[in-house]
Amino acid sequence: MIVETIINCIFGIGVAIFLDWKLSLIMLCLTPLIIVGSSIFSRFVAKETINQLKAYSKADETAQEVFSSLRTVLSLNGGEFEKKRYQTNLLTTRESNIRKGIALGIYSGWNCLILYVIYFVGFIAGSYLTYTEHEKGSIGNIIAVVMIFVQDSSFIGYASPFLQSLAEARAAATAVYRLIEEENVTEMQILDDYESGQKSTDINGDIQFENVNFTYPARKDVKVIRHLNLVARAGETTALVGKSGSGKSTTISLLLRFYEPASGHITINNQLISDYNIKNLRQNVGVVSQEPYLFGTTIYDNIRYGKDDASNIEIEKAAKQANAHDFIMKLPNKYETLVGESGIQLSGGEKQRIALARALVKQPALLLLDEATSALDNASEGIVQEALDRASIGRTTIVVSHRLSTIRNAHQIYVFDNGTVIEHGTHEKLMANEGSAYQELFQAQQREHMESGNYQSTSKICDEKQTGVVTFVIRFVQFTAFAVSGSKLTERIRIKTFECLLRQEVAYFDRPENNCGAVCTRLSSDGSAVQQFTGPRLGIFCEALSMMEDLGTSLSAIHSFFELFDRTPLIDNSSTTGQELVDFRGQIDFDQVNFAYPTRSQVRVLNNFQLSIQSAGQRIALVGVSGSGKSTVIQLLERFYDVTNGTLFIDGIDIRQLNIHSVRSCFGLVSQEPILFDLTIADNIAYSKNDVPIIDIIEAATKANIHEFIKNLPEGYQTKVGRSGSQLSGGQKQRIAIARALFRRPKVLLLDETTSAMDSHNEKIVQNVLEEIQTSNPDQTSLLIAHRLSTIRSCDLIGVLDKGYLIECDTHSELMRRRAAYYRMVSRDSEAL
């Protein structure tokens, strides 16, 4: 449309000059008025669009964060808090839209005013020229010239919405160009090296860190790695141990060139790592991270991500090595089973084993294991550890571990503390060094084992001027009114959609078509489509039918919104109905409960599950292999799902009859994979609560053994943790999550592998804290899920689950006396040591 307008204008002016060049030159003097108006309008719209895009980006980030962490948001009753956070971001976009509408109204009115000025000037000047110079037959040329310029002005007016779109597109492109042209030497060097460098990547030589220093770009005042010197010999296994936040995982990130060191050198086979082609380097490295990430596709495709051309045989072989093949074959769709977004349909241990298979399928020359077995149960860990030991033969392996029993046979062990290596050597050499840090760590874990018998587990001529002014005012009011109404309507639709989505049951988001990405796209793209129809464009809809394509998109988006608005969720997360749970007595009863996830209704996760907690203050533990149904019990208590058959009673009342917020406020959930939000540490601990005294936040952080760490940060409790807590280590995130749960002073603590990401030192401290809390608050019930049996020995009841059945339940001593399933688990742990 814009190109067509330019061509029409140029051709029209050419014809006008041919007909009457003097009048045409006079008329051309009015052209700057149009050009200036267009320029000012475009610049203003571009500026407002940049502000609008920034606000939309923040709103979209909030939506992404919320719907990817929905269970955590719901368990903390954070729906209303997140709705206000989302609404705050949209407020800026509404103000920008209104200003853009006002600008479009002024610009459109200005064009109409110029139109009437053209009539006025054209006929006055033409009449004068005809009277003084022209023959009488030239009156037709005058009319033609005037009408050509009027038509050109009209073309520009019709193109104004498209001019707005062009200005918006330029503004959107500005951010992209700024990113492309950003001169960040480190990041550009990594990008430039991605397809360049040494193609033949031989990484079978020694890996060496020489006096390496590093700080994260977002926290340049905090040194994470200090004067690091480390050698990983080719074909050998090198272990990195130490407390959480000591720099172990950062070392792995530097080796993968996710970042560049601030100083020092990293070499492979005596060649700087920066000389290698990054793409080929990473293709030869297998990585299994502490928090496994799976894509929302099938198990087969997730494993094949490790090697695009992997055959079925190679994929099955890798799955067997990772101890995943057996549980996969028991699923109805086997390797074609959809794992859900981020692997939500699988247990933590199952996800970790698939991630391990993904790393092994490409037979990497270098294997990086960052707490690879931390999420596995004791039986699976032994088998997987054996497979890892076999996979490590003839392959350079770097292992990050908190469990020292898994790295005893490593050729070299490096002990980290505060970003540097304080000692290294073999297990025997370090143990022989009396009073060494390694010896203290190992003996602490040994004592823990001895105490519990176990060690294991995250827009008329004289009257023309007046008419032009009136039209200017009318156009201004028209576009401003449409901008205001359109912006408010779109904002209401977005907020209502966000609110409706938060009302839906968790199972709604388990469907592939409702995953986090699809939901966020619906909020952003469909919302923008509706705004295109309801804003200033609606004002010219009857003047031009060029918007029919956009109209179809807008109507389709409107239909999807109303479809969502009309949907009645199976579990309404915003419901205010139901009986309030007052004076919770701590009674929880699972009565013959059967359950299957809605997206896998043919697979029973719980079978005739019967568990009774009759009084407050009890400590109940659930143990069993990964996928046995332990975490499902917690999800039913939080009412993320309803039971398929049977009944779940809370204080003798069917949980479905209770107010959902009342129920969730009684529970404090700390999940295996800690979820933090892109807020400050203080806001994360006091999540969804306003005007909270800082002393209460500090108290909770102290109990979770994280206060000292926070206090030593430059910004203390006002430190931003980044998206998903990216600025913190796994153990630090978990302790903040524990502090968040303790801050709420829940009646029941739900601890799902709470300490699995911690080193022995911090695990022991946190375990003592939890026990002290239990002692100081005897009415608080605790439900623990654990792989490390050492953490549950003192529990009042220990339930053993197998394939969804509760096969035995009693105290530790009684279960040991029976010499059944629990006894065999403890015995296996002892043999592992």
N, C-alpha and C positions, 0 to 999 in steps of 0.2 A: 504493500500500500504506500509506503514512504517513497520507494523508488518510482512507483507509478506517478505519485504526486509531483516529484521533482521533474520527471520527463514532461508531464503535462504543462507544468509551469514554464519550463524552458521553451517548449514548442509554442505555447500561447504567447509568450513575450515576443518571440520571433515573428509570429504572424502580426501582432499588434504594431511592431516597429515597421513592418512592411506596409501596413495600411496607413499609419500616421505616425511618423517617427517623432515629431515634436510633442504631440500629446503623450506618446508612449514614454518619452524621457521625463515628462512632468510626473506621469503616474509612477515611474520607477523610483522617484524621490520618496515615495511612501514605503518602498520595500524595506528600508532599514527598520521601520517601526515593527514590521512583521518578524524580521530576523532577530532583532533585539528581544522581542517578546518570547520567541521560541528558545533563544539561548538562555535567557534568565530562567524560563520555565524548566528547561532540561537540566540545568545545573542544580536548581532547587530540588527537583524530583530525585536526582541522583543522590544528593546529600541525604535526603530523608529516607531513601531506599536503603542506603548503607546502614543507617540507624535501625531501620526496621528489620533488616536481615540479621543484624547482631542480636536484636531482641528475640526474633524467631529462632535463631540458633540456640540461644539460652533456653528458650521454652522447649525446643526439641530435645536438647540435652537432658532437661529435667524429665521429660516423658520417657526418653530412652533409659535413664537411670531408674525411674520408678518401675517400669514394666519389665525390666530385666531383673529387678530385685523385689518382685511383687510380694513374695512370701514374707520377706523381712518387713516391708512397709505395712502389710496387713497385720502381722503379729505385733507390731508396735502401735497399732491403731493410728497410723500416720496418713490416712487418706485425706483428711481435711487439711492437714498441714501441707501436703504435696499439692493439693488443689489450689491453695492460696499462693504457694510458690510459683506454680504454673501461671496463675492469673496475674501475678505481679509482673512477670515477663511480658504477658500479652498486653498489659496496660500501655507500655511504651509503643507497641506496634499500633494500637488504636490511635494514639496521639499523632504518630507519624502519618497514618492513613488520612486522618482528618486534615492535617496540614497539606498533604498532597492533594486532597479533594478541593481545598480552598484555592490552592495554586492552579489546579486545572480549571476551576470556575473562573478565576481572574483571567487566565490565559484564554479560555473560550470566549468570555465576555469581551476581552481585548480584541480578539479576532473579529467579533461581530461589530464592535465599534469601528475598527479599521475598514470593514466592509462598507459601512454607511459613509465613512469619510471618503472612500474611493468613489462612491456615487456622487457625493457632493463636489469633490474636487474635479472629477472627470467631466461632469456636465457643465460646471462653471467654466473650467479651462477650455473645454471643447467649444462651448458657445462663444467664448471670447475669440478663440482662434478662427472660428468660422466667420464671425462678424468682421474681423480685421483682415484676414488673409485668404480664407478658403472660398472655393466655389460653393454654390448652394447644394450641389449634388453630393458633397462630402459629409453630410449629416449622418449618413449611414455608417461611414467609417468611424465616426465619433462613438456612436452607440456600440459598434462592434468592439472597439478598443476598450471602452469602459466595461463592457460585459466580460471581455477576456480577463481583465484584472480582477473583476468581481468573482469570476469563476475560479481564478487562481487562489484568491483569498479563501473561497469556500473549500477548495481542495485541501488547503492547509488546515482549515478548521475541522474537516472530516478526518484528517489524519492525526489530530491531536491525541486521541487515545493511543494510537500506535506510536506516536512520538513519546508518550508516557512510557509505553512498554519498552521502547528503545532505551530511554533514559534509565529505566529500572534494570535492564539487561546490562548496560554499561556499568551501573553501580555494582551489580552482582559480580561482573567480571573484574572489577577493581580489586576485590579481595583475592581473587585467584591470581591476578598478575602480581599483586604484592607478595603473595606467597612464593610465586615462581622466581621473582627477582630478589627475594630476601637473601642477604649475604651472610649466611651463617656458615663459616668456613668448615666447621666440623661436619654438619649435616650435608652440605653440598659435596664434601669430599666423599662421604659414604655413598651418596647418590651417584656421583660420577663414577665411582669404582664398581657400581653394581654390575654393569655389562663389560667393564674394562678390566685390566689387570691380568694376572697370570691365569690363563684358562685351564691349564692342566694343574689341578689342585692336588698336590701331594702333601697331605697333612699327616703322614705317618711318622714324622720326626718328632723330636722333643718339643714341648711347648714351654716357653719361658716368659715370665713376667719380670722385668728389670726395673726396679725403683719406680713402680707405677703409682701415680696419685690420681684421684678422681673425686669429683663432686657432681651431683645431679644438677642439670641446668636450672631446674625450678628451685633448688636450694643450694645456691653456690657458696653460701657461708658455712655449710656443713660438710666437712670432709668425710667421705664414706670409705675411701681407700687411701691408706697412708704408706708411702714408701714400701709397696708390696714387692717382695722378691719370692718367686715360686718357680719350681721346675717340675713338669709332669713328663716323665720319661715315656718314650714311644713303646706301645704294647703293654704298658703297666697301668695299674689302677692307683689313682691318686685321690685321697679323701680330704675333704675340707670340713672341719668341725668347728664349733664355737657357739656362742650365745646368739639369740635372734638379734638381727640388726648389726652383726659384726662385719658384714661385707662379703659373705660367702656367695650369695646369689648374684650380687653385683659383679663378682669376678666372672661368673658364667656369662652375664650380659656383655661384658667387655670382650670376652673371647668370641662371642657371636657377632661382635661389632654393632650391637644395638646403640652403643655409645663409643666415643673415643676418649682415651685417657687424657687427663689434663697435662700430664707429663710422664716421662718414662716410655718404655717400649714393651711390646708384646710380640714375640717371634714364634714361628712354627717352622721347624726344620731349619733353624738359623736364618730365616727370612722374615722380614717385618710382616705382620699380619695385614697391614695396609697395602702391601704389594699384591695380595691375593684378590682374585675376582670374587666378590662377595656371594654372588649367586651360586657359583660352583663350590665355594667354601661351605656354605650352609647346606648344600645338597649332600655333602659328605659328613655332616654332623647330625646325629640323632639326639633329640632333646626330649626329656620328660620332666615337666615342671611340677612344682609343689602343688599348684592349683590347676588340675587338668581342664583344658577347654576342648569341647567337642562341638562340631557344627551341626546345625539342625537338619541332618540328612540321615542316611542309613549307616549302620555299623560298618558295612562293607566300604562305603565311600569314605568314611572317617579314617579307616585304616589305610585306604588307597591314597589319601592325601600325602602320605609319607613317600609314595613312589607312584607316579601317574600311570606307568605302564606295568604295574605289578599284576601278576597272574593270580588266578584263584588259589593255586597251590601255594604261592608265596604269601598270600594274605592269611590263609589258614595256618601256615607254618608259623607266621609271626604271632598269630592269636594264641596258638598252642604254647609258644615260648613265654608269652605273657600270662599264661594261665587264664585265658579268656574264652577259649574255644568251647569248653564244656558248657558254660552258662549261656553262651550265644546259641548253641545248638538246642537248648531247652526252650528258647523263645519260639512262639508260633511262626514268625517270619524269619527266624534265624538271622543270617547276615544282612537280610533286607529289612530288618527292624528299624523303624525310625527312632532316633534317640531323643527327639525333642530339642527345643532351643537350649543351647549350652549343655545338652545331655541330661535335661531335667527328668527324663523318663527312667534314668538309671541311678543306681546308688553310687556313692562316692568311690567305693572300691572298684565297682564295675567300670566307671569312667576312667579311673586311673589305669586299669589294665588295658583298656582299648587305646589309651594314649601311649602306653608302653609298646603295644603292638605296632602302632603307627610309627614309632621311632625305630623299631627293629626291622620293619619290612624292607627298608632300603639298605640294610646291611652297612651301616655307617662305619667310616674309619675311626671316627671319634664319637664316643658316647658320653653325653652329659646328663647326669641323673640328679635332679634337684629335689630331694625328698621323694624319690620315685615310689617308695613303698609305704609312705606314711599313712595312706588311707586304707591300706589292706588289712584284713583280719589276720590273726596270727597264723592260721593254717595256710592261707594264700600267700602270705609274705614269705614263708619258708620256701614254698615252691617257686615263687617268682624270683626270690633272691638266688636260688640255685640256677634258674634260667639266666639271670643277669650275670652270674659268675661265669657260666659257660659262654655267654655272648661277649664277655670281656676278654676272653682268651685271644691273644694276638691283636687286640684292639686297644687303643689308648682310651682310658675311661677316667672321667673325673666325677666323683661322687660327693654331693653335699648331703650331709646326714646329721641328725640329732641323735640317732640311735647308734651308739658306738659298737654294739654287738654286730652290726651289719658291715662294719669296715675294719674289723680286726685283721683280716687277711690282706688289706691294701698294702701296696709296696711302699707308699709314702703317705703319711698323715700330717696335714698342716693344721695347726690350731690357731684360729683367728680370734682376735680381741680388739675391738675399737678400730677396725679397718686395717689391721696389720697382722703379720704372722709373728706369734710370740714363741713358737717352738714347732719343730717338725722332726719326723723320723718314723721308724716302724712302730708298730704297737708295742713290741717287746722293749725297744729302746726307750720309748716314752714312759712306759710303765716302770722301767728300771730307774728313771730319774726321780728320785724321791722329792715329793712336794711339787711336782710339775702340775701345770694346769690340766693337762690331759689325764693324768693320774687321778686328780681330784674329780674330774667329770666322770671318769669310768667308775671310780669307787662309789660315787654318789648313786650311779645307776645300779651298781651291784648291791648296795645297801637296800635300795628300793626293791630289788628283786628278792633279796633275802627276807625282807619284811613281808612280802606278799606272795612269794613263790611265782613271780611272773615279771616279764619285761617285754611289753609291746604296746601296740594299739591295734581340710579346711574348704479521575476529571465542561408629495410636492417637495421641491428640493430644499426649501427653507426649513421643513419639518424634519429633514433627515438627521440633523445633529441631535435633536431631542430624542428621536427614535433610537439612534445609536446608543445614547447614554442609558435609556430605559432597558434596552436589550442587554447592555453590559451588566446592569444590576440583576436582571432576571437570570442570566447565565451564571453569574456568581452565586446567587442564592440556590439555583438548581443544583449545581455540582457540589457545593458545600453541603447541602442537605443530603444528597445521595452518599457523599463520602462519610458523613457522620452516621447515617442510618446503616450503611453497608458495613462500616467498621464495627459498630456496636453489635450488629447481627452476627457477623463472623466471629467476633470475640465470644459472644454467647454460645454459638454453636461449638466452638473449640472447647470452651470450659464445660459445657454440658456433655460433650463427647468424652472428655477426660473424666468427668464425674461418673458417667455411665460405665465407662470401662473399669473404673475402680470398684463399681458395684458388682461386676461379673464374678462368678465363681472361678476359682483357680483352674478348674478343668477346662474352662473356655479358652484359656491361653495355652493349654497343652496341645490344641489343634494346630496343625501346620499353618493354616490360613490366618491364624490369630497370633502368630508369634510376635515377639517384640518389634522386629523390623517392620512387619506388616501393619501393626497397630500405630507405630510412630509415623509411618508413611500416610496412613489414613488421617491422622491428626494434622500433618503439615500440608501435603499435596491436596487432599480433598478440601481442606479448609481454605486454601488459596483459590481453588477452583470456584468455590461458592462465592468468595469475595469478588472475583472477576465479574460475576453476574450481578451481584447485589450492590456494587459500588457505583461510581460515576458512569460506568458503561451502560447501566440500565437507563440512564438519562438519554442516551442517544440510540437506544435499541430500536425505537420506532423510526429513526432517521436513516438507519443503515442496517442491512441484514448480513453484514460481513462478519458478524460475531457468531454465526450459527454453529460453527465448530466448537467454539468455547462454550456456547450454550449447552450443547450436548454433554460436554465434560462436566459442566456445572450441575446439570440436572441429574447426571449419574452420581455425582458426589453427594448431592442432596438426598437422593434415594438411599444411599448407603448409610448416611447419618440417621435418617428416620427409621431405618431398619434396626439400627442399634438402639435408638431411643425406645422403640417398641418392644425390645427383647426383655423378657422377664428372667433374670438370673436364677439358677437353681439355688445358689447361696448368695443372698444380697449382702455384700460387704459394707453397704451404707445404711443398712436397716436400723431403725431405732425401736423396732417392735421387739417383743419377747420379754420374758421375765428377767428382771435384774438379779444378778448373782450377789446377794448381800450376805455378809458374814460367812464367807466361804469356809467350810469345815474341813476341806481337804479330802473329801471322799470322791474317788474316781473309780468307776467300774466299767470294764469292757465285758459285755455280756454276749457270749457266742457271736462275736463280731467276724463277719466275712467282708473282704474288701478287694476290689480290682480297680485299677485306674481307668477312668472313662475311655481313654484312647487305646487301652489294651484290656478291654472288658473280659476277654477270654482267659486272661492270666490272673489267677488269684494270688494276691500278695499276702493277705492274712486269711487264715483258715480257722474257724471256730475259736478265735482268740478270746481267752478268758483271763482277765487280770483284775484284781481288786486291791485298791488302796483305801483302807477304812478310816484312817485318821491323818491329820496334818502332822508334819514333822518327820515323816518317814523318808528314807533314802532308798530309791528303787533303781536297780540297774538292769539294762537289757543288753545281752551279748549274743553273738552269733556271727556266722559268716556274712560277707557282703551280699546284699540282696535278700536277706532272710526276713525283712519286714520291720526292722527296728525303727528306722527313720519315719516309716509310714505311721507308726503309732503316734509320734509327735505331730505329724501333719493332721491326723484325725482330731487330736486334742485341740489344736489351733483352729480347727474346723475349716481347713483349706479344702477338705472334701468331707462328704457324709458317708457313713458306712453303707455298704451294699445290703447287707443283712445284719440282723442283731441290733443291739442298742448300746450306745455309749452314754453312761449316766455321770453327771457332775452333781455331787451332793444329792443324789437320788432323783435328779431331774434329767430327762432326756435332753441332751445338749442342743437338739434342734428346736427346743421350746425356749431356750435361753437367749437373751440379748447377746448378739455376737460380739459387740465391743466390751460388754461386761465380762464375757468369758475370756477374751484375749488379754484384758487388762490384768487378769489373775496370773498370767504366765509370763515368764521372762525367758526368751529363747536365744540361745547362742548356738549357731549352726556350725557344721564342720567346715564350711567355706565362708569365712566372715565377710559380711557385706557392709561396707561403709559408703557414705554419700559424699558428694563433692561439696562439703561444708567444712567448717573449722572442726578441730578436735572437740571443743566444748559443745558445739551444736550437734555433733554426732552422738556424744554421750547423753545429752539432754534432748535427743531427737523428738520432735513434734511437741515439745514443751516450750512455753514462752516465759520470759522474765524469771528465769531460774537463778537462785543465788549461786555464785561461783563456788562457794564453800561446799555445797552439795555435790557439785561436779567433781571437785577435788577429792572429796571423801570416797566417791565411787571409784575414781581412778586409782586412789591409794590402795583400796581393797584389791583391785585387779593388778597390782604391781606394775603400773604404767606411769604413775605420777612423776617419779624421778626423771624418767626419759622425757616426758612432756615439758617438765620444768626447765630442762637444759636446752630445749629448742629456742632459737632466737625469738620467735613470736609466741612461745608457750602454748597455751590453750587456744590461741587464735590462729594457730598454724592450719593452713588448708591441707587436707589430706590427698587432694586430687581425685580424679574419677576412679571409683572403685578402690580408693585408698592406695593409689599407685605410688605415692611418695613414702610409703611405709613398708616394712618387711612383713612377712606372713605372721610371725609371732606378735609383732606390735599391733597389727590389725586385729588379731584375735583378742588381745588383752583389752583393746578399746571396746570391742564388741561385748566382752564380759562386763566391763565398766558400765556400758549402756544398759545391760540387763539388770545389774545390781542397782543402778540409779533409780529404776522404776519400783524397787522394793516389791517384787512379785510374791504372790503366795506360793507359786510353784516355779522352781527353776528347771528349765528344760535344757539339758546340756548334751548336744549331739557332737561327740568327738571334740570337745572343747579344747583339749590340750594337745591334740595330735600334731599341731604345727610348731610346738614349743620344744626348746632344748630341755634337757633333764633338769637343769638348775631352775629355770623359770617354771617348768611344769610342777616341780615340787613346791615352789613358793605359792603358785596359784592354787594348787591342790590343798595346801595348808590353809590358804585364805578361804576357799570354799568350805572347808571343814570348820573353820572358825566362825564363818557366817552361820553355818548350821547350828553350831553350839550356842552362839549369841542369839539366834532366832529359832528356837526349837519348834515353832509352829510353821516353819517354812518347809515345804515338801520339795524333794529333788528327784528328778527322773533323769538318769544318766544313760547315755549310749556310749559304749566304749569297746575298743579292741584291746586296750592295755588293761589287763585284768588287775594290775597293781593298784589302779585308781578306784576299784569298786569293792575291795575285800571287806571293808567295814560297813557296806550297805546292809539295810535291814532285809531286803529281798533282792535276789539276783535271778532274773528270768533268762532262760536260754531259748532262743528262737532258731528254728530250722525249717526252711521252706514255708514260712508263714505260720507255723504251728509253735505254740509255747510248750516245749517238750519237758521242761522241768523248771521249778521255781522254789527257791528256799534261800536260807542263809549260806554264806560261804562254807562254813564248817560242815553244815549238813550236806551240802552238795558234794563236798570233798569226800565225806563219809560214804555217800552212795556209789562213788567210783563210776559215774556214768558220763554223759556228754561234757559237763562242766569240768569234771576231773580230767578227762582226756585233753581238753583245751589247755588246762594248767600244766599238764605233763608235757605236752608238745612245746610249751614255752620254755620249760626247764631244759628240755633236750636241745632246744635251739641255742641255749647259752653254753 
